[in-house]
Amino acid sequence: MAKVKSLAELKAMREKLQSTLDLREKSNDPDSLVQIKVAMATCGIAAGAKQVMEHMMEKADELKLGIVFTQTGCMGYCHAEPTIEVKCPGKDPIVFGLPRRADHRGEVPRQGPDRLRSCRQQPR
């Protein structure tokens, strides 16, 4: 982590972090949002789950998708780590495995952010 050298840098960091927390804390109805859970047990972390989650969060933020990201424990699919569960409003969750940055650029599902946008827009 880089050292904070000024009050302005500290305020900028606070603003950035606050904006990521607002979505989770201020949502009255989290079931109306796309939820992505990333398995962060030891095997998931060793397989790169942290890097994949960080990349997905950056992309979602960049595209202003309004997705809630959550870290979970073991999902039981160690052979397919890192594993990611995507839950669209009003639909059953889908679990994806082996989302390598080289293949998928950290995007889930494989069809990319358009699929996540479309699952948010469909009525329940």
Backbone atoms as SQL, in Angstrom:
CREATE TABLE atoms (id INTEGER PRIMARY KEY, chain TEXT, resi INTEGER, resn TEXT, atom TEXT, x REAL, y REAL, z REAL);
INSERT INTO atoms VALUES
  (1, 'A', 1, 'MET', 'N', 0.844, -1.179, 0.000),
  (2, 'A', 1, 'MET', 'CA', 0.000, 0.000, 0.000),
  (3, 'A', 1, 'MET', 'C', 0.886, 1.238, 0.000),
  (4, 'A', 2, 'ALA', 'N', 0.559, 2.185, -0.839),
  (5, 'A', 2, 'ALA', 'CA', 1.347, 3.411, -0.959),
  (6, 'A', 2, 'ALA', 'C', 1.092, 4.323, 0.244),
  (7, 'A', 3, 'LYS', 'N', 2.094, 5.115, 0.557),
  (8, 'A', 3, 'LYS', 'CA', 1.959, 6.062, 1.660),
  (9, 'A', 3, 'LYS', 'C', 1.123, 7.255, 1.207),
  (10, 'A', 4, 'VAL', 'N', 0.313, 7.737, 2.117),
  (11, 'A', 4, 'VAL', 'CA', -0.490, 8.929, 1.855),
  (12, 'A', 4, 'VAL', 'C', 0.368, 10.138, 2.196),
  (13, 'A', 5, 'LYS', 'N', 0.536, 11.022, 1.210),
  (14, 'A', 5, 'LYS', 'CA', 1.461, 12.138, 1.386),
  (15, 'A', 5, 'LYS', 'C', 0.778, 13.469, 1.668),
  (16, 'A', 6, 'SER', 'N', -0.536, 13.515, 1.503),
  (17, 'A', 6, 'SER', 'CA', -1.221, 14.784, 1.757),
  (18, 'A', 6, 'SER', 'C', -2.659, 14.523, 2.192),
  (19, 'A', 7, 'LEU', 'N', -3.263, 15.555, 2.736),
  (20, 'A', 7, 'LEU', 'CA', -4.659, 15.464, 3.143),
  (21, 'A', 7, 'LEU', 'C', -5.559, 15.266, 1.925),
  (22, 'A', 8, 'ALA', 'N', -5.200, 15.873, 0.808),
  (23, 'A', 8, 'ALA', 'CA', -5.985, 15.723, -0.421),
  (24, 'A', 8, 'ALA', 'C', -5.992, 14.267, -0.891),
  (25, 'A', 9, 'GLU', 'N', -4.854, 13.588, -0.809),
  (26, 'A', 9, 'GLU', 'CA', -4.781, 12.174, -1.180),
  (27, 'A', 9, 'GLU', 'C', -5.652, 11.329, -0.259),
  (28, 'A', 10, 'LEU', 'N', -5.611, 11.624, 1.022),
  (29, 'A', 10, 'LEU', 'CA', -6.416, 10.897, 1.994),
  (30, 'A', 10, 'LEU', 'C', -7.905, 11.078, 1.702),
  (31, 'A', 11, 'LYS', 'N', -8.307, 12.312, 1.400),
  (32, 'A', 11, 'LYS', 'CA', -9.715, 12.578, 1.073),
  (33, 'A', 11, 'LYS', 'C', -10.131, 11.864, -0.208),
  (34, 'A', 12, 'ALA', 'N', -9.250, 11.829, -1.194),
  (35, 'A', 12, 'ALA', 'CA', -9.548, 11.136, -2.452),
  (36, 'A', 12, 'ALA', 'C', -9.729, 9.641, -2.215),
  (37, 'A', 13, 'MET', 'N', -8.854, 9.056, -1.373),
  (38, 'A', 13, 'MET', 'CA', -8.979, 7.636, -1.037),
  (39, 'A', 13, 'MET', 'C', -10.287, 7.372, -0.308),
  (40, 'A', 14, 'ARG', 'N', -10.655, 8.259, 0.600),
  (41, 'A', 14, 'ARG', 'CA', -11.892, 8.104, 1.358),
  (42, 'A', 14, 'ARG', 'C', -13.102, 8.151, 0.431),
  (43, 'A', 15, 'GLU', 'N', -13.101, 9.104, -0.503),
  (44, 'A', 15, 'GLU', 'CA', -14.211, 9.220, -1.463),
  (45, 'A', 15, 'GLU', 'C', -14.367, 7.945, -2.287),
  (46, 'A', 16, 'LYS', 'N', -13.245, 7.427, -2.763),
  (47, 'A', 16, 'LYS', 'CA', -13.278, 6.220, -3.590),
  (48, 'A', 16, 'LYS', 'C', -13.825, 5.037, -2.802),
  (49, 'A', 17, 'LEU', 'N', -13.333, 4.851, -1.592),
  (50, 'A', 17, 'LEU', 'CA', -13.796, 3.751, -0.757),
  (51, 'A', 17, 'LEU', 'C', -15.261, 3.929, -0.360),
  (52, 'A', 18, 'GLN', 'N', -15.655, 5.158, -0.057),
  (53, 'A', 18, 'GLN', 'CA', -17.035, 5.426, 0.347),
  (54, 'A', 18, 'GLN', 'C', -18.003, 5.083, -0.774),
  (55, 'A', 19, 'SER', 'N', -17.634, 5.398, -2.015),
  (56, 'A', 19, 'SER', 'CA', -18.528, 5.117, -3.135),
  (57, 'A', 19, 'SER', 'C', -18.727, 3.619, -3.324),
  (58, 'A', 20, 'THR', 'N', -17.686, 2.822, -3.027),
  (59, 'A', 20, 'THR', 'CA', -17.844, 1.372, -3.158),
  (60, 'A', 20, 'THR', 'C', -18.689, 0.803, -2.028),
  (61, 'A', 21, 'LEU', 'N', -18.654, 1.425, -0.859),
  (62, 'A', 21, 'LEU', 'CA', -19.444, 0.941, 0.271),
  (63, 'A', 21, 'LEU', 'C', -20.901, 1.385, 0.193),
  (64, 'A', 22, 'ASP', 'N', -21.160, 2.514, -0.440),
  (65, 'A', 22, 'ASP', 'CA', -22.519, 3.042, -0.514),
  (66, 'A', 22, 'ASP', 'C', -23.496, 2.051, -1.121),
  (67, 'A', 23, 'LEU', 'N', -23.086, 1.381, -2.186),
  (68, 'A', 23, 'LEU', 'CA', -23.975, 0.446, -2.866),
  (69, 'A', 23, 'LEU', 'C', -24.424, -0.658, -1.925),
  (70, 'A', 24, 'ARG', 'N', -23.485, -1.185, -1.144),
  (71, 'A', 24, 'ARG', 'CA', -23.817, -2.279, -0.243),
  (72, 'A', 24, 'ARG', 'C', -24.620, -1.803, 0.964),
  (73, 'A', 25, 'GLU', 'N', -24.215, -0.688, 1.561),
  (74, 'A', 25, 'GLU', 'CA', -24.828, -0.248, 2.805),
  (75, 'A', 25, 'GLU', 'C', -26.171, 0.434, 2.613),
  (76, 'A', 26, 'LYS', 'N', -26.356, 1.131, 1.514),
  (77, 'A', 26, 'LYS', 'CA', -27.573, 1.917, 1.333),
  (78, 'A', 26, 'LYS', 'C', -28.658, 1.185, 0.561),
  (79, 'A', 27, 'SER', 'N', -28.397, -0.023, 0.153),
  (80, 'A', 27, 'SER', 'CA', -29.401, -0.768, -0.593),
  (81, 'A', 27, 'SER', 'C', -30.461, -1.311, 0.367),
  (82, 'A', 28, 'ASN', 'N', -31.686, -0.899, 0.165),
  (83, 'A', 28, 'ASN', 'CA', -32.786, -1.394, 0.990),
  (84, 'A', 28, 'ASN', 'C', -33.256, -2.756, 0.527),
  (85, 'A', 29, 'ASP', 'N', -32.994, -3.071, -0.735),
  (86, 'A', 29, 'ASP', 'CA', -33.450, -4.326, -1.310),
  (87, 'A', 29, 'ASP', 'C', -32.319, -4.973, -2.097),
  (88, 'A', 30, 'PRO', 'N', -31.374, -5.640, -1.417),
  (89, 'A', 30, 'PRO', 'CA', -30.229, -6.213, -2.124),
  (90, 'A', 30, 'PRO', 'C', -30.623, -7.289, -3.135),
  (91, 'A', 31, 'ASP', 'N', -31.806, -7.899, -2.962),
  (92, 'A', 31, 'ASP', 'CA', -32.251, -8.916, -3.912),
  (93, 'A', 31, 'ASP', 'C', -32.604, -8.330, -5.271),
  (94, 'A', 32, 'SER', 'N', -32.718, -7.002, -5.355),
  (95, 'A', 32, 'SER', 'CA', -33.017, -6.369, -6.631),
  (96, 'A', 32, 'SER', 'C', -31.732, -6.043, -7.404),
  (97, 'A', 33, 'LEU', 'N', -30.578, -6.355, -6.818),
  (98, 'A', 33, 'LEU', 'CA', -29.293, -6.080, -7.455),
  (99, 'A', 33, 'LEU', 'C', -28.627, -7.375, -7.902),
  (100, 'A', 34, 'VAL', 'N', -27.757, -7.271, -8.889),
  (101, 'A', 34, 'VAL', 'CA', -26.926, -8.402, -9.274),
  (102, 'A', 34, 'VAL', 'C', -25.916, -8.613, -8.156),
  (103, 'A', 35, 'GLN', 'N', -25.789, -9.857, -7.706),
  (104, 'A', 35, 'GLN', 'CA', -24.858, -10.180, -6.625),
  (105, 'A', 35, 'GLN', 'C', -23.825, -11.167, -7.145),
  (106, 'A', 36, 'ILE', 'N', -22.568, -10.882, -6.891),
  (107, 'A', 36, 'ILE', 'CA', -21.486, -11.785, -7.277),
  (108, 'A', 36, 'ILE', 'C', -20.728, -12.175, -6.019),
  (109, 'A', 37, 'LYS', 'N', -20.668, -13.482, -5.776),
  (110, 'A', 37, 'LYS', 'CA', -19.942, -14.006, -4.620),
  (111, 'A', 37, 'LYS', 'C', -18.708, -14.738, -5.126),
  (112, 'A', 38, 'VAL', 'N', -17.565, -14.404, -4.552),
  (113, 'A', 38, 'VAL', 'CA', -16.301, -15.025, -4.940),
  (114, 'A', 38, 'VAL', 'C', -15.802, -15.862, -3.769),
  (115, 'A', 39, 'ALA', 'N', -15.531, -17.145, -4.036),
  (116, 'A', 39, 'ALA', 'CA', -15.034, -18.043, -2.991),
  (117, 'A', 39, 'ALA', 'C', -13.612, -17.652, -2.634),
  (118, 'A', 40, 'MET', 'N', -13.401, -17.301, -1.366),
  (119, 'A', 40, 'MET', 'CA', -12.087, -16.845, -0.903),
  (120, 'A', 40, 'MET', 'C', -11.530, -17.734, 0.197),
  (121, 'A', 41, 'ALA', 'N', -11.774, -19.039, 0.089),
  (122, 'A', 41, 'ALA', 'CA', -11.111, -19.957, 1.013),
  (123, 'A', 41, 'ALA', 'C', -9.650, -20.074, 0.572),
  (124, 'A', 42, 'THR', 'N', -8.868, -20.823, 1.292),
  (125, 'A', 42, 'THR', 'CA', -7.438, -20.923, 1.003),
  (126, 'A', 42, 'THR', 'C', -7.177, -21.351, -0.440),
  (127, 'A', 43, 'CYS', 'N', -7.918, -22.347, -0.925),
  (128, 'A', 43, 'CYS', 'CA', -7.680, -22.824, -2.290),
  (129, 'A', 43, 'CYS', 'C', -8.071, -21.769, -3.318),
  (130, 'A', 44, 'GLY', 'N', -9.116, -21.003, -3.067),
  (131, 'A', 44, 'GLY', 'CA', -9.527, -19.941, -3.981),
  (132, 'A', 44, 'GLY', 'C', -8.509, -18.820, -4.043),
  (133, 'A', 45, 'ILE', 'N', -8.003, -18.428, -2.890),
  (134, 'A', 45, 'ILE', 'CA', -6.994, -17.367, -2.843),
  (135, 'A', 45, 'ILE', 'C', -5.729, -17.824, -3.563),
  (136, 'A', 46, 'ALA', 'N', -5.327, -19.082, -3.337),
  (137, 'A', 46, 'ALA', 'CA', -4.136, -19.618, -3.994),
  (138, 'A', 46, 'ALA', 'C', -4.311, -19.688, -5.509),
  (139, 'A', 47, 'ALA', 'N', -5.548, -19.855, -5.973),
  (140, 'A', 47, 'ALA', 'CA', -5.824, -19.946, -7.409),
  (141, 'A', 47, 'ALA', 'C', -6.022, -18.578, -8.054),
  (142, 'A', 48, 'GLY', 'N', -5.970, -17.500, -7.260),
  (143, 'A', 48, 'GLY', 'CA', -6.065, -16.157, -7.824),
  (144, 'A', 48, 'GLY', 'C', -7.405, -15.476, -7.668),
  (145, 'A', 49, 'ALA', 'N', -8.238, -15.938, -6.735),
  (146, 'A', 49, 'ALA', 'CA', -9.568, -15.359, -6.554),
  (147, 'A', 49, 'ALA', 'C', -9.516, -13.879, -6.195),
  (148, 'A', 50, 'LYS', 'N', -8.537, -13.493, -5.404),
  (149, 'A', 50, 'LYS', 'CA', -8.445, -12.090, -4.986),
  (150, 'A', 50, 'LYS', 'C', -8.198, -11.185, -6.187),
  (151, 'A', 51, 'GLN', 'N', -7.292, -11.583, -7.069),
  (152, 'A', 51, 'GLN', 'CA', -6.988, -10.782, -8.248),
  (153, 'A', 51, 'GLN', 'C', -8.172, -10.731, -9.209),
  (154, 'A', 52, 'VAL', 'N', -8.860, -11.866, -9.373),
  (155, 'A', 52, 'VAL', 'CA', -10.030, -11.911, -10.251),
  (156, 'A', 52, 'VAL', 'C', -11.133, -11.013, -9.697),
  (157, 'A', 53, 'MET', 'N', -11.368, -11.065, -8.392),
  (158, 'A', 53, 'MET', 'CA', -12.406, -10.236, -7.787),
  (159, 'A', 53, 'MET', 'C', -12.071, -8.749, -7.916),
  (160, 'A', 54, 'GLU', 'N', -10.816, -8.400, -7.657),
  (161, 'A', 54, 'GLU', 'CA', -10.412, -6.997, -7.786),
  (162, 'A', 54, 'GLU', 'C', -10.627, -6.496, -9.211),
  (163, 'A', 55, 'HIS', 'N', -10.267, -7.319, -10.185),
  (164, 'A', 55, 'HIS', 'CA', -10.422, -6.928, -11.586),
  (165, 'A', 55, 'HIS', 'C', -11.910, -6.773, -11.948),
  (166, 'A', 56, 'MET', 'N', -12.740, -7.710, -11.480),
  (167, 'A', 56, 'MET', 'CA', -14.175, -7.619, -11.767),
  (168, 'A', 56, 'MET', 'C', -14.778, -6.376, -11.121),
  (169, 'A', 57, 'MET', 'N', -14.346, -6.054, -9.908),
  (170, 'A', 57, 'MET', 'CA', -14.862, -4.869, -9.229),
  (171, 'A', 57, 'MET', 'C', -14.463, -3.600, -9.975),
  (172, 'A', 58, 'GLU', 'N', -13.228, -3.552, -10.452),
  (173, 'A', 58, 'GLU', 'CA', -12.781, -2.395, -11.228),
  (174, 'A', 58, 'GLU', 'C', -13.605, -2.240, -12.501),
  (175, 'A', 59, 'LYS', 'N', -13.832, -3.361, -13.214),
  (176, 'A', 59, 'LYS', 'CA', -14.612, -3.315, -14.452),
  (177, 'A', 59, 'LYS', 'C', -16.051, -2.896, -14.189),
  (178, 'A', 60, 'ALA', 'N', -16.661, -3.444, -13.150),
  (179, 'A', 60, 'ALA', 'CA', -18.041, -3.100, -12.819),
  (180, 'A', 60, 'ALA', 'C', -18.153, -1.630, -12.451),
  (181, 'A', 61, 'ASP', 'N', -17.158, -1.133, -11.720),
  (182, 'A', 61, 'ASP', 'CA', -17.130, 0.276, -11.341),
  (183, 'A', 61, 'ASP', 'C', -16.947, 1.157, -12.577),
  (184, 'A', 62, 'GLU', 'N', -16.030, 0.756, -13.439),
  (185, 'A', 62, 'GLU', 'CA', -15.760, 1.497, -14.670),
  (186, 'A', 62, 'GLU', 'C', -16.999, 1.583, -15.562),
  (187, 'A', 63, 'LEU', 'N', -17.762, 0.484, -15.631),
  (188, 'A', 63, 'LEU', 'CA', -18.962, 0.429, -16.465),
  (189, 'A', 63, 'LEU', 'C', -20.220, 0.855, -15.714),
  (190, 'A', 64, 'LYS', 'N', -20.077, 1.216, -14.432),
  (191, 'A', 64, 'LYS', 'CA', -21.182, 1.655, -13.581),
  (192, 'A', 64, 'LYS', 'C', -22.350, 0.652, -13.600),
  (193, 'A', 65, 'LEU', 'N', -22.020, -0.614, -13.308),
  (194, 'A', 65, 'LEU', 'CA', -23.015, -1.674, -13.358),
  (195, 'A', 65, 'LEU', 'C', -23.819, -1.819, -12.072),
  (196, 'A', 66, 'GLY', 'N', -23.343, -1.324, -10.948),
  (197, 'A', 66, 'GLY', 'CA', -24.101, -1.423, -9.701),
  (198, 'A', 66, 'GLY', 'C', -24.267, -2.850, -9.232),
  (199, 'A', 67, 'ILE', 'N', -23.169, -3.562, -9.102),
  (200, 'A', 67, 'ILE', 'CA', -23.170, -4.961, -8.678),
  (201, 'A', 67, 'ILE', 'C', -22.649, -5.033, -7.252),
  (202, 'A', 68, 'VAL', 'N', -23.245, -5.909, -6.442),
  (203, 'A', 68, 'VAL', 'CA', -22.777, -6.128, -5.077),
  (204, 'A', 68, 'VAL', 'C', -21.821, -7.318, -5.098),
  (205, 'A', 69, 'PHE', 'N', -20.576, -7.098, -4.678),
  (206, 'A', 69, 'PHE', 'CA', -19.577, -8.153, -4.606),
  (207, 'A', 69, 'PHE', 'C', -19.424, -8.588, -3.158),
  (208, 'A', 70, 'THR', 'N', -19.311, -9.909, -2.955),
  (209, 'A', 70, 'THR', 'CA', -19.158, -10.458, -1.615),
  (210, 'A', 70, 'THR', 'C', -18.115, -11.563, -1.637),
  (211, 'A', 71, 'GLN', 'N', -17.295, -11.613, -0.607),
  (212, 'A', 71, 'GLN', 'CA', -16.364, -12.723, -0.439),
  (213, 'A', 71, 'GLN', 'C', -17.058, -13.800, 0.367),
  (214, 'A', 72, 'THR', 'N', -16.891, -15.056, -0.043),
  (215, 'A', 72, 'THR', 'CA', -17.468, -16.165, 0.710),
  (216, 'A', 72, 'THR', 'C', -16.363, -17.152, 1.045),
  (217, 'A', 73, 'GLY', 'N', -16.723, -18.146, 1.789),
  (218, 'A', 73, 'GLY', 'CA', -15.788, -19.224, 2.095),
  (219, 'A', 73, 'GLY', 'C', -15.809, -20.255, 0.984),
  (220, 'A', 74, 'CYS', 'N', -15.485, -21.469, 1.320),
  (221, 'A', 74, 'CYS', 'CA', -15.391, -22.554, 0.351),
  (222, 'A', 74, 'CYS', 'C', -16.765, -22.878, -0.230),
  (223, 'A', 75, 'MET', 'N', -16.837, -22.999, -1.561),
  (224, 'A', 75, 'MET', 'CA', -18.065, -23.419, -2.229),
  (225, 'A', 75, 'MET', 'C', -18.045, -24.914, -2.525),
  (226, 'A', 76, 'GLY', 'N', -16.898, -25.574, -2.278),
  (227, 'A', 76, 'GLY', 'CA', -16.802, -27.012, -2.478),
  (228, 'A', 76, 'GLY', 'C', -16.366, -27.433, -3.871),
  (229, 'A', 77, 'TYR', 'N', -15.920, -26.497, -4.670),
  (230, 'A', 77, 'TYR', 'CA', -15.488, -26.816, -6.037),
  (231, 'A', 77, 'TYR', 'C', -13.995, -26.521, -6.191),
  (232, 'A', 78, 'CYS', 'N', -13.176, -27.119, -5.339),
  (233, 'A', 78, 'CYS', 'CA', -11.741, -26.816, -5.314),
  (234, 'A', 78, 'CYS', 'C', -11.073, -27.069, -6.657),
  (235, 'A', 79, 'HIS', 'N', -11.561, -28.029, -7.409),
  (236, 'A', 79, 'HIS', 'CA', -10.961, -28.337, -8.707),
  (237, 'A', 79, 'HIS', 'C', -11.195, -27.225, -9.735),
  (238, 'A', 80, 'ALA', 'N', -12.133, -26.331, -9.465),
  (239, 'A', 80, 'ALA', 'CA', -12.481, -25.275, -10.423),
  (240, 'A', 80, 'ALA', 'C', -12.204, -23.880, -9.880),
  (241, 'A', 81, 'GLU', 'N', -11.360, -23.772, -8.867),
  (242, 'A', 81, 'GLU', 'CA', -11.082, -22.470, -8.255),
  (243, 'A', 81, 'GLU', 'C', -10.343, -21.561, -9.218),
  (244, 'A', 82, 'PRO', 'N', -10.541, -20.272, -9.119),
  (245, 'A', 82, 'PRO', 'CA', -11.500, -19.603, -8.250),
  (246, 'A', 82, 'PRO', 'C', -12.924, -19.771, -8.768),
  (247, 'A', 83, 'THR', 'N', -13.869, -19.921, -7.844),
  (248, 'A', 83, 'THR', 'CA', -15.270, -20.083, -8.231),
  (249, 'A', 83, 'THR', 'C', -16.047, -18.825, -7.883),
  (250, 'A', 84, 'ILE', 'N', -17.016, -18.542, -8.739),
  (251, 'A', 84, 'ILE', 'CA', -17.791, -17.312, -8.621),
  (252, 'A', 84, 'ILE', 'C', -19.259, -17.654, -8.811),
  (253, 'A', 85, 'GLU', 'N', -20.087, -17.149, -7.904),
  (254, 'A', 85, 'GLU', 'CA', -21.535, -17.335, -8.022),
  (255, 'A', 85, 'GLU', 'C', -22.154, -16.010, -8.433),
  (256, 'A', 86, 'VAL', 'N', -22.945, -16.043, -9.509),
  (257, 'A', 86, 'VAL', 'CA', -23.629, -14.847, -9.995),
  (258, 'A', 86, 'VAL', 'C', -25.121, -15.047, -9.768),
  (259, 'A', 87, 'LYS', 'N', -25.744, -14.105, -9.078),
  (260, 'A', 87, 'LYS', 'CA', -27.181, -14.166, -8.776),
  (261, 'A', 87, 'LYS', 'C', -27.841, -12.933, -9.371),
  (262, 'A', 88, 'CYS', 'N', -28.649, -13.154, -10.405),
  (263, 'A', 88, 'CYS', 'CA', -29.427, -12.076, -11.007),
  (264, 'A', 88, 'CYS', 'C', -30.782, -12.012, -10.308),
  (265, 'A', 89, 'PRO', 'N', -31.365, -10.836, -10.192),
  (266, 'A', 89, 'PRO', 'CA', -32.653, -10.703, -9.509),
  (267, 'A', 89, 'PRO', 'C', -33.720, -11.623, -10.098),
  (268, 'A', 90, 'GLY', 'N', -34.379, -12.360, -9.216),
  (269, 'A', 90, 'GLY', 'CA', -35.473, -13.219, -9.628),
  (270, 'A', 90, 'GLY', 'C', -35.055, -14.490, -10.342),
  (271, 'A', 91, 'LYS', 'N', -33.772, -14.812, -10.352),
  (272, 'A', 91, 'LYS', 'CA', -33.286, -16.003, -11.039),
  (273, 'A', 91, 'LYS', 'C', -32.438, -16.842, -10.101),
  (274, 'A', 92, 'ASP', 'N', -32.243, -18.104, -10.465),
  (275, 'A', 92, 'ASP', 'CA', -31.382, -18.979, -9.686),
  (276, 'A', 92, 'ASP', 'C', -29.929, -18.574, -9.883),
  (277, 'A', 93, 'PRO', 'N', -29.100, -18.772, -8.860),
  (278, 'A', 93, 'PRO', 'CA', -27.681, -18.431, -9.016),
  (279, 'A', 93, 'PRO', 'C', -26.974, -19.389, -9.967),
  (280, 'A', 94, 'ILE', 'N', -25.928, -18.879, -10.618),
  (281, 'A', 94, 'ILE', 'CA', -25.098, -19.677, -11.519),
  (282, 'A', 94, 'ILE', 'C', -23.681, -19.630, -10.973),
  (283, 'A', 95, 'VAL', 'N', -23.022, -20.798, -10.915),
  (284, 'A', 95, 'VAL', 'CA', -21.652, -20.861, -10.426),
  (285, 'A', 95, 'VAL', 'C', -20.715, -21.063, -11.615),
  (286, 'A', 96, 'PHE', 'N', -19.697, -20.204, -11.684),
  (287, 'A', 96, 'PHE', 'CA', -18.681, -20.283, -12.724),
  (288, 'A', 96, 'PHE', 'C', -17.369, -20.686, -12.088),
  (289, 'A', 97, 'GLY', 'N', -16.590, -21.477, -12.795),
  (290, 'A', 97, 'GLY', 'CA', -15.280, -21.869, -12.312),
  (291, 'A', 97, 'GLY', 'C', -14.203, -21.545, -13.321),
  (292, 'A', 98, 'LEU', 'N', -12.988, -21.490, -12.829),
  (293, 'A', 98, 'LEU', 'CA', -11.795, -21.254, -13.649),
  (294, 'A', 98, 'LEU', 'C', -11.832, -19.971, -14.467),
  (295, 'A', 99, 'PRO', 'N', -12.235, -18.830, -13.894),
  (296, 'A', 99, 'PRO', 'CA', -12.217, -17.575, -14.659),
  (297, 'A', 99, 'PRO', 'C', -10.818, -16.972, -14.676),
  (298, 'A', 100, 'ARG', 'N', -10.002, -17.412, -15.574),
  (299, 'A', 100, 'ARG', 'CA', -8.628, -16.921, -15.662),
  (300, 'A', 100, 'ARG', 'C', -8.586, -15.565, -16.342),
  (301, 'A', 101, 'ARG', 'N', -7.792, -14.674, -15.809),
  (302, 'A', 101, 'ARG', 'CA', -7.677, -13.327, -16.392),
  (303, 'A', 101, 'ARG', 'C', -7.204, -13.390, -17.829),
  (304, 'A', 102, 'ALA', 'N', -6.316, -14.314, -18.161),
  (305, 'A', 102, 'ALA', 'CA', -5.803, -14.394, -19.525),
  (306, 'A', 102, 'ALA', 'C', -6.907, -14.777, -20.505),
  (307, 'A', 103, 'ASP', 'N', -7.842, -15.620, -20.065),
  (308, 'A', 103, 'ASP', 'CA', -8.918, -16.068, -20.943),
  (309, 'A', 103, 'ASP', 'C', -10.105, -15.117, -20.938),
  (310, 'A', 104, 'HIS', 'N', -10.503, -14.679, -19.757),
  (311, 'A', 104, 'HIS', 'CA', -11.755, -13.943, -19.606),
  (312, 'A', 104, 'HIS', 'C', -11.561, -12.505, -19.166),
  (313, 'A', 105, 'ARG', 'N', -10.334, -12.102, -18.926),
  (314, 'A', 105, 'ARG', 'CA', -10.037, -10.765, -18.423),
  (315, 'A', 105, 'ARG', 'C', -10.785, -10.500, -17.120),
  (316, 'A', 106, 'GLY', 'N', -11.071, -11.562, -16.350),
  (317, 'A', 106, 'GLY', 'CA', -11.717, -11.406, -15.057),
  (318, 'A', 106, 'GLY', 'C', -13.201, -11.118, -15.131),
  (319, 'A', 107, 'GLU', 'N', -13.793, -11.217, -16.317),
  (320, 'A', 107, 'GLU', 'CA', -15.211, -10.891, -16.464),
  (321, 'A', 107, 'GLU', 'C', -16.053, -12.146, -16.316),
  (322, 'A', 108, 'VAL', 'N', -17.134, -12.017, -15.607),
  (323, 'A', 108, 'VAL', 'CA', -18.055, -13.128, -15.406),
  (324, 'A', 108, 'VAL', 'C', -19.450, -12.609, -15.607),
  (325, 'A', 109, 'PRO', 'N', -20.316, -13.287, -16.290),
  (326, 'A', 109, 'PRO', 'CA', -20.087, -14.504, -17.037),
  (327, 'A', 109, 'PRO', 'C', -19.267, -14.276, -18.292),
  (328, 'A', 110, 'ARG', 'N', -18.951, -15.342, -18.989),
  (329, 'A', 110, 'ARG', 'CA', -18.049, -15.263, -20.133),
  (330, 'A', 110, 'ARG', 'C', -18.557, -14.295, -21.197),
  (331, 'A', 111, 'GLN', 'N', -19.859, -14.127, -21.321),
  (332, 'A', 111, 'GLN', 'CA', -20.434, -13.222, -22.310),
  (333, 'A', 111, 'GLN', 'C', -20.137, -11.767, -21.979),
  (334, 'A', 112, 'GLY', 'N', -19.670, -11.489, -20.782),
  (335, 'A', 112, 'GLY', 'CA', -19.243, -10.143, -20.434),
  (336, 'A', 112, 'GLY', 'C', -20.299, -9.325, -19.725),
  (337, 'A', 113, 'PRO', 'N', -20.004, -8.037, -19.526),
  (338, 'A', 113, 'PRO', 'CA', -20.875, -7.153, -18.756),
  (339, 'A', 113, 'PRO', 'C', -22.257, -6.965, -19.358),
  (340, 'A', 114, 'ASP', 'N', -22.418, -7.132, -20.678),
  (341, 'A', 114, 'ASP', 'CA', -23.750, -6.965, -21.278),
  (342, 'A', 114, 'ASP', 'C', -24.743, -7.962, -20.703),
  (343, 'A', 115, 'ARG', 'N', -24.286, -9.177, -20.420),
  (344, 'A', 115, 'ARG', 'CA', -25.163, -10.195, -19.846),
  (345, 'A', 115, 'ARG', 'C', -25.627, -9.764, -18.459),
  (346, 'A', 116, 'LEU', 'N', -24.714, -9.153, -17.691),
  (347, 'A', 116, 'LEU', 'CA', -25.083, -8.693, -16.350),
  (348, 'A', 116, 'LEU', 'C', -26.058, -7.525, -16.442),
  (349, 'A', 117, 'ARG', 'N', -25.850, -6.636, -17.394),
  (350, 'A', 117, 'ARG', 'CA', -26.795, -5.530, -17.577),
  (351, 'A', 117, 'ARG', 'C', -28.178, -6.069, -17.917),
  (352, 'A', 118, 'SER', 'N', -28.235, -7.053, -18.821),
  (353, 'A', 118, 'SER', 'CA', -29.529, -7.563, -19.261),
  (354, 'A', 118, 'SER', 'C', -30.254, -8.283, -18.136),
  (355, 'A', 119, 'CYS', 'N', -29.533, -8.966, -17.246),
  (356, 'A', 119, 'CYS', 'CA', -30.234, -9.669, -16.166),
  (357, 'A', 119, 'CYS', 'C', -30.774, -8.687, -15.143),
  (358, 'A', 120, 'ARG', 'N', -30.211, -7.474, -15.078),
  (359, 'A', 120, 'ARG', 'CA', -30.757, -6.454, -14.172),
  (360, 'A', 120, 'ARG', 'C', -32.006, -5.824, -14.754),
  (361, 'A', 121, 'GLN', 'N', -32.140, -5.788, -16.073),
  (362, 'A', 121, 'GLN', 'CA', -33.228, -5.071, -16.706),
  (363, 'A', 121, 'GLN', 'C', -34.480, -5.906, -16.893),
  (364, 'A', 122, 'GLN', 'N', -34.358, -7.228, -16.793),
  (365, 'A', 122, 'GLN', 'CA', -35.521, -8.081, -16.996),
  (366, 'A', 122, 'GLN', 'C', -36.427, -8.032, -15.767),
  (367, 'A', 123, 'PRO', 'N', -37.742, -8.004, -15.981),
  (368, 'A', 123, 'PRO', 'CA', -38.671, -7.999, -14.829),
  (369, 'A', 123, 'PRO', 'C', -38.648, -9.335, -14.125),
  (370, 'A', 124, 'ARG', 'N', -39.030, -9.297, -12.874),
  (371, 'A', 124, 'ARG', 'CA', -39.068, -10.522, -12.047),
  (372, 'A', 124, 'ARG', 'C', -40.166, -11.433, -12.463);
